């Protein structure tokens, strides 16, 4: 079964939520308890990398059934793009 753009973006929603939660208050995120700032930054970076990869999905030719997320309307992926920026900014600040 071929995934749609919406389904692929939905798979990245946990990354968006985690990045935004850490940015708001890392100490309140259970995944951050007991971690150093460097470990938290690594966690954020892994999620930024995952979202960045999803945002690059595009078919290579007409027979490729990869969802065209790269070419999708910006409104469909705006929260994902914003989370990448938030995560990148968070790491730079911490």
NUVEX-680616 format. One line per field, with one value per residue (C-alpha): residue in three letters; chain; residue number from 1; x, y, z. Coordinates in Angstrom, 1 decimal, padded with zeros to 4 digits. Each point is the difference from the previous one (the first is absolute). Example, Ala and Ser with C-alpha at 12.3 -4.5 7.8 and 13.67 -1.06 7.14 Angstrom:
residues 2
rest = (ALA/SER) $
kette = (A/A) $
nr = (1/2) $
u = (012.3/001.4) $
v = (-004.5/003.4) $
w = (007.8/-000.7) $
end
This chain:
residues 94
rest = (UNK/UNK/UNK/UNK/UNK/UNK/UNK/UNK/UNK/UNK/UNK/UNK/UNK/UNK/UNK/UNK/UNK/UNK/UNK/UNK/UNK/UNK/UNK/UNK/UNK/UNK/UNK/UNK/UNK/UNK/UNK/UNK/UNK/UNK/UNK/UNK/UNK/UNK/UNK/UNK/UNK/UNK/UNK/UNK/UNK/UNK/UNK/UNK/UNK/UNK/UNK/UNK/UNK/UNK/UNK/UNK/UNK/UNK/UNK/UNK/UNK/UNK/UNK/UNK/UNK/UNK/UNK/UNK/UNK/UNK/UNK/UNK/UNK/UNK/UNK/UNK/UNK/UNK/UNK/UNK/UNK/UNK/UNK/UNK/UNK/UNK/UNK/UNK/UNK/UNK/UNK/UNK/UNK/UNK) $
kette = (A/A/A/A/A/A/A/A/A/A/A/A/A/A/A/A/A/A/A/A/A/A/A/A/A/A/A/A/A/A/A/A/A/A/A/A/A/A/A/A/A/A/A/A/A/A/A/A/A/A/A/A/A/A/A/A/A/A/A/A/A/A/A/A/A/A/A/A/A/A/A/A/A/A/A/A/A/A/A/A/A/A/A/A/A/A/A/A/A/A/A/A/A/A) $
nr = (1/2/3/4/5/6/7/8/9/10/11/12/13/14/15/16/17/18/19/20/21/22/23/24/25/26/27/28/29/30/31/32/33/34/35/36/37/38/39/40/41/42/43/44/45/46/47/48/49/50/51/52/53/54/55/56/57/58/59/60/61/62/63/64/65/66/67/68/69/70/71/72/73/74/75/76/77/78/79/80/81/82/83/84/85/86/87/88/89/90/91/92/93/94) $
u = (000.0/001.3/000.0/-001.4/001.6/-002.3/000.8/003.8/-000.3/-002.1/002.8/002.2/-002.5/001.6/003.3/-001.8/-001.6/003.3/002.0/-002.7/-000.3/003.7/000.2/-002.8/001.4/002.5/-000.2/-003.7/000.7/000.4/002.5/002.3/000.0/003.5/001.6/002.7/-000.5/002.2/-002.2/-003.1/001.5/000.8/-003.6/-001.3/002.5/-001.1/-003.6/001.0/001.9/-003.0/-002.4/002.5/000.2/-003.8/-000.2/002.3/-002.1/-000.8/-000.5/003.0/-002.1/-003.6/000.1/001.2/-002.8/001.9/-002.2/001.0/000.5/002.7/-002.5/-003.0/-001.8/001.8/-003.1/000.0/003.5/000.3/000.0/002.8/002.1/-000.6/001.1/003.3/000.7/-001.0/002.2/003.0/-000.4/-000.4/003.3/001.8/-001.2/000.8) $
v = (000.0/003.4/002.7/003.4/003.3/000.4/-003.4/000.6/003.3/-001.5/-002.5/003.1/001.5/-001.6/001.7/003.4/-000.5/-001.0/002.9/002.5/-001.4/000.0/003.6/001.1/-001.8/-002.8/-000.7/-000.9/-002.6/-003.5/-001.0/002.8/-000.9/-000.8/000.9/002.5/003.0/-001.7/-003.1/002.1/001.8/-003.4/-001.0/003.1/-000.4/-003.5/001.2/003.0/-002.4/-002.3/002.8/001.5/-003.4/-000.3/003.5/-001.0/-003.0/000.3/-002.5/-000.4/-000.8/-000.6/-003.6/000.8/-000.1/002.0/002.8/003.4/001.8/002.2/001.3/000.1/003.2/001.8/000.1/-003.8/-000.1/003.4/-001.5/-002.4/002.7/002.2/-002.8/-000.4/003.7/-000.2/-003.0/001.5/003.3/-001.9/-001.9/003.3/001.6/-002.9) $
w = (000.0/-000.9/002.7/-000.8/000.8/003.0/001.3/-000.2/001.7/002.7/000.7/000.9/002.4/003.0/-001.0/-000.3/003.4/001.7/-001.4/000.9/003.5/000.6/-001.3/002.4/003.1/-000.3/003.7/-000.4/-002.7/001.4/-002.6/001.2/003.7/001.1/-003.3/-000.5/-002.3/-002.6/000.1/-000.3/-003.0/-001.6/000.5/-001.6/-002.8/-000.8/-000.2/-002.2/-002.3/-000.2/-000.9/-002.5/-001.7/-000.2/-001.5/-002.8/-001.2/-003.7/-002.8/-002.3/-003.1/-001.1/001.1/003.5/002.6/002.6/001.3/-001.3/003.4/-001.4/-002.6/002.3/000.9/002.8/002.1/000.2/001.5/001.8/003.5/-001.0/-001.6/003.0/002.4/-002.0/000.5/003.7/000.6/-001.9/002.0/003.3/-000.6/-001.0/003.2/002.3) $
end
